Amino acid sequence: MALADLCRGIELILTDVDGVMTDGGIVYDNDGVETKRFHVRDGFGVKLWRRGGGRFGVVTARTSHVVQLRAGEIGADYVRQGVELKLAVVREIVIQAGLEMQQTCFIGDDLPDLACIRAAGLGVAVADATDELRQAADYVTSARGGRGAVRETIEMVLKAQRRWDEMIKKYEA
């Protein structure tokens, strides 16, 4: 099936965090407080996606207060942290959303994301993902994790759905 056809049915985008929404680096300050660096355009892309009626969520193996803060800031519908085996949780979210796996995009970067990439209607690997993920994915972004890969994916889906122009009209005036 053509990539544009896979994109047309997407209603839910789920993503890993470390290595996808961030560059994968984990920084601790002298007090042991973890910090992460998120790309602002990824966050704005999520807001556009949600403004257009799409749903968005994160499924991550690690647990971090910073992730909860960022998810709240961008309006994530689903936040699941501390998830070792992600596919079961992804399926649970899809059922909760009243959707099918074919209507779901999953964005990942490393082996814990592999089953989700394969099961999703649109499996996306970031540019610097492991070889296994890039080979399994329907699409590999040009952008690296933490460098706009989520935004790139959202734009691709919205353009395939012919909704991008309506999303940017407000900013053209």
C-alpha positions as CSV (number, residue, x, y, z in Angstrom):
1,M,0.0,0.0,0.0
2,A,1.3,3.5,-0.8
3,L,2.5,5.7,2.0
4,A,-0.2,8.4,1.3
5,D,-2.9,5.7,1.6
6,L,-1.5,4.6,5.0
7,C,-1.6,8.2,6.2
8,R,-5.2,8.9,5.1
9,G,-6.8,6.7,7.8
10,I,-4.7,7.8,10.7
11,E,-6.6,9.3,13.7
12,L,-4.2,8.6,16.5
13,I,-0.5,9.2,16.7
14,L,1.4,7.6,19.5
15,T,5.1,8.0,20.1
16,D,8.0,7.0,22.3
17,V,9.7,9.9,24.1
18,D,13.5,9.4,24.6
19,G,15.1,9.4,21.1
20,V,11.9,10.5,19.4
21,M,10.6,13.6,21.1
22,T,14.1,14.2,22.5
23,D,17.5,13.5,21.1
24,G,17.9,10.6,23.5
25,G,20.2,12.3,25.9
26,I,19.4,12.2,29.6
27,V,20.8,15.0,31.6
28,Y,21.0,15.1,35.4
29,D,21.9,18.2,37.3
30,N,24.0,18.2,40.5
31,D,20.9,17.6,42.6
32,G,19.9,14.5,40.5
33,V,17.1,16.3,38.7
34,E,16.5,15.0,35.2
35,T,16.1,17.3,32.3
36,K,15.2,16.7,28.7
37,R,15.3,18.9,25.6
38,F,12.2,18.9,23.4
39,H,11.9,20.5,20.0
40,V,9.4,23.3,20.0
41,R,8.1,22.5,16.5
42,D,7.2,18.9,17.5
43,G,5.1,20.4,20.3
44,F,3.4,22.9,17.9
45,G,2.8,20.1,15.4
46,V,1.0,18.1,18.1
47,K,-1.1,21.1,18.8
48,L,-2.0,21.4,15.1
49,W,-2.8,17.7,14.9
50,R,-5.1,17.9,18.0
51,R,-6.7,21.2,16.7
52,G,-7.6,19.2,13.6
53,G,-9.3,16.5,15.7
54,G,-6.5,14.0,15.9
55,R,-5.5,12.3,19.1
56,F,-2.0,12.1,20.4
57,G,-0.2,10.2,23.1
58,V,3.2,9.0,24.5
59,V,4.2,5.5,25.5
60,T,7.6,5.4,27.1
61,A,9.6,2.8,29.1
62,R,11.1,5.4,31.4
63,T,9.2,7.5,34.0
64,S,9.9,11.2,34.2
65,H,8.1,14.2,35.7
66,V,9.4,16.2,32.8
67,V,7.5,14.0,30.3
68,Q,4.3,14.5,32.3
69,L,4.9,18.3,32.2
70,R,5.6,18.3,28.4
71,A,2.7,16.0,27.6
72,G,0.4,18.4,29.5
73,E,1.8,21.4,27.8
74,I,1.1,20.0,24.3
75,G,-2.2,18.5,25.3
76,A,-1.4,14.8,24.9
77,D,-4.6,12.7,25.2
78,Y,-2.7,9.7,26.5
79,V,0.4,9.4,28.7
80,R,1.8,6.0,29.6
81,Q,5.1,5.9,31.4
82,G,7.1,3.0,32.8
83,V,5.9,0.6,30.0
84,E,8.4,-2.1,29.3
85,L,6.3,-4.1,26.8
86,K,4.7,-1.3,24.8
87,L,2.5,-3.2,22.3
88,A,-0.1,-4.3,24.9
89,V,-0.4,-0.7,26.2
90,V,-0.7,0.7,22.6
91,R,-3.5,-1.8,21.9
92,E,-5.2,-0.8,25.1
93,I,-5.1,2.9,24.1
94,V,-6.4,2.1,20.6
95,I,-9.4,0.2,22.1
96,Q,-10.0,3.0,24.6
97,A,-10.0,5.5,21.7
98,G,-12.6,3.3,19.8
99,L,-10.2,2.9,16.9
100,E,-8.3,0.1,15.1
101,M,-4.6,-0.4,14.8
102,Q,-4.8,0.6,11.1
103,Q,-5.9,4.1,12.3
104,T,-2.8,4.5,14.5
105,C,0.6,5.8,13.7
106,F,3.5,4.8,16.0
107,I,6.8,6.7,16.0
108,G,9.8,5.0,17.5
109,D,13.6,4.8,17.6
110,D,14.8,1.6,19.3
111,L,14.0,-2.1,19.9
112,P,11.3,-1.6,22.5
113,D,9.3,0.2,19.8
114,L,9.7,-2.6,17.2
115,A,6.4,-4.5,17.8
116,C,4.5,-1.2,17.8
117,I,6.0,-0.1,14.5
118,R,5.1,-3.4,12.9
119,A,1.5,-3.5,14.3
120,A,0.5,0.2,13.6
121,G,-1.3,1.2,10.5
122,L,1.6,3.6,9.9
123,G,4.9,2.7,11.5
124,V,7.5,5.5,11.6
125,A,11.1,5.4,12.6
126,V,13.2,8.5,13.2
127,A,16.2,9.1,11.0
128,D,18.7,7.9,13.7
129,A,16.6,4.9,14.8
130,T,18.2,1.4,15.0
131,D,18.5,-0.6,11.7
132,E,15.8,-2.9,12.8
133,L,13.3,-0.1,13.2
134,R,14.2,1.6,10.0
135,Q,13.8,-1.7,8.1
136,A,10.4,-2.4,9.7
137,A,9.0,1.1,9.3
138,D,6.6,2.3,6.6
139,Y,8.4,5.6,6.7
140,V,11.7,6.9,8.0
141,T,11.9,10.6,8.8
142,S,14.5,12.9,7.5
143,A,14.8,14.5,10.9
144,R,16.6,12.8,13.8
145,G,14.9,12.2,17.1
146,G,14.4,15.4,19.1
147,R,15.0,17.4,15.9
148,G,11.5,17.7,14.5
149,A,10.7,14.1,13.5
150,V,7.3,14.2,15.2
151,R,6.4,17.4,13.4
152,E,7.6,15.9,10.1
153,T,5.3,12.9,10.6
154,I,2.3,15.1,11.5
155,E,2.8,17.3,8.5
156,M,3.1,14.2,6.2
157,V,-0.1,12.7,7.6
158,L,-2.1,16.0,7.4
159,K,-0.9,16.6,3.8
160,A,-1.9,13.1,2.8
161,Q,-5.3,13.7,4.4
162,R,-5.5,17.0,2.5
163,R,-5.9,18.9,5.8
164,W,-2.6,20.8,5.9
165,D,-3.8,23.8,4.1
166,E,-6.7,24.3,6.5
167,M,-4.3,24.0,9.4
168,I,-2.1,26.8,8.2
169,K,-4.7,29.3,7.0
170,K,-4.8,31.1,10.3
171,Y,-1.1,31.8,10.0
172,E,-1.1,33.1,6.4
173,A,-3.0,36.4,7.1
